[in-house]
Amino acid sequence: MLDRIDFNCDLGEGCGQDAAIVPYISSASIACGGHAGSDDTMREAVALCRAHRVAIGAHPSFVDREYFGRRELALGPGAIHVLVLAQVRRLAAICTAAGAPLRHVKPHGALYNLAARDHDVADAIAAAVHAIDPALWLYALSGSALAEAGRLAGLSVAEEAFAERRYAADGRLAPRTQAGSVIDSLDAALEQVRSLLHDGAVTALDGSRVAARADTLCLHGDRPDAPAFAAALHEALRADSIRIRAPGADA
């Protein structure tokens, strides 16, 4: 059983709940202008993270606000490399101005899922992160092409599991278009989290058991009940004597 885990959530996406979520998490991935976010929302999210000692990460995505970055766009690896560089550097500049270190990068939505399976895209993202700062952590779906690419690029990688998303039998996230892919019940989410912590596995939508490493546990901040989920998951981790710490943070 794990005795330590990072608990991350996405912030700065215009959902109006960031202040209610941030006390319960150890790291945050901040929207940096692709699917959501502006310089002002980035500054606000960075200030919240500083106030609560939450590690700050960048959440680059396809530039597609209409579909919240959850539609895969036809961009090649070179264009994706440039996209990630631009978005992460935009947030990094705001962090520098605020005196707050940028700690990690985690792709968002369709870009995250594409990088989980496409090695060329994964390599492009890992190379962009390394070019910005090789000390940055890369958050990637457990067992994914992006996790592999990050390590090959010399980055520290935090393999990610999800509290309130169901998995397919191949270990990837079930598409949001598939019935049951989003876990709406808090009890069901807690059951999945406990399975991750105790067994290192989850039950896929087809009933099979799928191994999943959980260096970091993700909660989506755009769900309406995200603050209640965050509080309950935080309490469940503490009740199991799990220390909630960002990757690389002191024990």
C-alpha positions in Angstrom: 0.0 0.0 0.0 1.2 3.5 -0.8 2.1 5.8 2.2 2.4 9.0 0.1 0.7 10.5 -2.9 0.3 13.8 -4.7 -3.3 15.0 -5.0 -3.7 17.3 -8.0 -6.5 19.3 -9.6 -6.7 21.7 -12.5 -7.3 25.4 -11.8 -7.8 28.6 -13.7 -10.4 27.2 -16.0 -13.2 29.7 -15.1 -15.3 27.4 -13.0 -15.4 29.7 -10.0 -14.4 27.0 -7.5 -10.7 27.3 -7.3 -10.6 28.9 -3.8 -12.8 26.1 -2.4 -10.6 23.3 -3.9 -7.1 24.5 -3.3 -7.0 23.9 0.5 -7.3 20.1 -0.1 -4.7 19.5 -2.8 -0.9 19.4 -3.0 -0.4 20.4 -6.7 -2.4 22.3 -9.3 -2.2 22.3 -13.1 -3.1 25.8 -14.3 -4.8 26.5 -17.6 -2.4 28.6 -19.6 -4.4 30.0 -22.5 -5.3 27.0 -24.7 -8.6 25.5 -23.6 -9.1 28.2 -20.9 -7.3 30.9 -19.0 -5.8 34.4 -19.4 -3.0 36.2 -17.8 -5.4 37.4 -15.0 -6.7 34.0 -14.2 -3.2 32.6 -14.2 -2.1 35.3 -11.7 -5.1 34.5 -9.5 -4.5 30.8 -9.5 -0.7 31.3 -8.8 -1.6 33.5 -5.9 -4.0 30.9 -4.5 -1.4 28.2 -4.8 1.2 30.3 -3.1 -1.2 31.1 -0.2 -1.9 27.4 0.3 1.6 26.1 -0.4 0.4 24.1 -3.4 2.9 23.2 -6.1 2.2 25.0 -9.4 2.1 23.2 -12.8 1.2 24.2 -16.3 -1.8 22.7 -18.1 -1.2 23.2 -21.9 -3.7 22.0 -24.4 -5.0 22.3 -27.9 -6.1 25.9 -28.6 -9.8 25.0 -28.6 -11.9 27.0 -26.1 -15.2 26.0 -27.9 -14.7 22.3 -26.9 -12.6 23.0 -23.7 -9.6 21.3 -25.2 -11.4 18.0 -25.3 -11.5 17.7 -29.1 -8.4 16.2 -30.9 -7.0 18.6 -33.5 -5.0 17.7 -36.5 -1.6 19.1 -35.5 1.7 17.3 -36.1 4.4 16.8 -33.4 6.3 19.9 -34.5 3.3 22.2 -34.0 2.4 20.5 -30.7 6.0 21.1 -29.5 5.7 24.8 -30.3 2.2 25.0 -28.7 3.5 23.5 -25.4 6.5 25.8 -25.4 4.4 28.9 -25.8 1.8 28.0 -23.2 4.1 26.8 -20.5 6.4 29.8 -21.0 3.5 32.1 -20.6 2.7 30.7 -17.2 6.3 30.4 -16.3 6.7 34.2 -16.8 3.8 34.8 -14.5 5.3 32.5 -11.9 8.6 34.3 -12.1 7.0 37.7 -11.6 5.1 36.3 -8.6 8.2 34.7 -7.1 6.6 31.3 -7.3 8.4 28.3 -8.9 6.8 26.3 -11.7 7.1 22.7 -10.7 5.5 20.5 -13.4 3.7 20.3 -16.7 0.6 18.2 -17.4 -1.1 18.2 -20.8 -4.9 18.7 -20.8 -7.8 16.8 -22.3 -7.4 15.6 -25.9 -3.7 16.5 -25.9 -3.1 14.4 -22.8 -5.0 11.4 -24.3 -3.2 11.7 -27.6 0.2 11.8 -25.9 -0.7 8.7 -23.9 -0.8 6.6 -27.1 1.2 8.5 -29.8 4.9 8.2 -29.2 5.8 11.0 -31.6 3.5 13.5 -29.9 4.7 12.2 -26.5 8.3 12.9 -27.6 7.5 16.4 -28.8 5.8 17.3 -25.5 8.7 15.8 -23.4 11.3 17.7 -25.5 9.4 20.9 -25.0 9.2 20.5 -21.3 12.9 19.7 -21.1 13.8 22.7 -23.3 12.0 25.0 -20.8 13.5 23.5 -17.7 14.8 19.9 -17.3 14.0 20.1 -13.6 10.3 20.2 -14.3 8.2 17.2 -13.5 6.1 15.7 -16.2 2.6 14.3 -15.2 1.5 11.5 -17.5 -1.1 8.8 -17.5 0.1 5.6 -15.8 1.9 3.3 -18.2 1.5 5.7 -21.1 3.7 6.7 -24.1 4.1 10.1 -22.4 5.5 8.6 -19.2 8.0 6.6 -21.3 9.0 9.7 -23.4 9.5 11.8 -20.3 11.9 9.4 -18.8 13.8 9.0 -22.0 14.1 12.8 -22.2 15.7 12.8 -18.7 12.6 14.3 -16.9 11.2 13.2 -13.6 7.8 11.6 -14.3 4.8 11.4 -12.0 2.5 8.7 -13.3 -1.1 9.7 -12.8 -4.3 7.9 -11.9 -7.8 9.3 -11.7 -10.3 9.5 -8.9 -13.5 10.0 -10.9 -12.8 8.7 -14.4 -13.3 5.1 -15.5 -10.7 3.2 -17.4 -10.8 1.1 -20.5 -9.3 -2.5 -20.5 -6.1 -1.2 -22.1 -5.4 1.1 -19.2 -6.4 4.3 -20.9 -9.2 6.6 -19.8 -12.5 5.6 -21.2 -13.7 8.3 -23.7 -16.1 10.8 -22.1 -18.6 9.9 -24.9 -18.9 6.4 -23.4 -21.6 5.8 -20.9 -20.2 5.5 -17.4 -16.8 7.0 -18.2 -17.3 9.7 -15.5 -17.8 8.6 -12.0 -20.6 10.8 -10.5 -20.9 9.0 -7.1 -18.5 10.1 -4.4 -18.7 6.6 -2.9 -17.7 5.0 -6.2 -14.8 7.4 -6.6 -13.6 6.6 -3.1 -13.8 2.9 -3.9 -11.6 3.4 -7.0 -9.1 5.5 -5.0 -8.8 2.8 -2.3 -8.3 0.2 -5.0 -5.5 2.3 -6.4 -3.9 2.8 -3.0 -4.2 -0.8 -1.7 -4.0 -2.9 -4.9 -2.3 -0.7 -7.5 -5.2 -1.5 -9.8 -8.7 -0.3 -10.9 -11.7 -2.1 -12.3 -12.2 -1.2 -15.9 -15.6 -0.5 -17.5 -15.7 -4.1 -18.9 -15.1 -5.5 -15.4 -11.5 -6.4 -15.9 -8.7 -5.4 -13.5 -6.2 -3.0 -14.8 -2.8 -2.1 -13.1 -2.3 1.6 -12.5 0.5 3.3 -10.8 -0.5 6.4 -8.8 2.3 8.8 -8.0 -0.3 11.5 -8.4 -4.1 11.4 -8.1 -6.2 13.7 -10.3 -9.5 15.3 -9.6 -11.1 17.4 -12.4 -11.8 20.9 -11.2 -14.5 21.7 -13.7 -17.1 19.2 -12.3 -19.8 21.1 -10.3 -19.2 19.1 -7.1 -15.4 19.4 -7.3 -14.9 21.1 -3.8 -17.0 18.4 -2.1 -15.0 15.7 -3.9 -11.7 17.3 -3.0 -12.6 17.5 0.7 -13.8 13.9 0.8 -10.8 12.5 -1.1 -8.4 14.5 1.1 -10.1 13.1 4.2 -10.0 9.6 2.9 -6.3 9.8 2.2 -5.6 11.1 5.6 -7.8 8.5 7.2 -5.6 5.8 5.6 -2.5 7.6 6.9 -1.5 8.6 3.4 0.7 11.7 3.3 -0.4 14.2 0.7 2.8 15.7 -0.9 3.7 17.1 -4.3 6.4 15.2 -6.2 9.8 16.1 -5.0 8.5 17.8 -1.9 10.2 17.0 1.4 8.7 14.0 3.2 
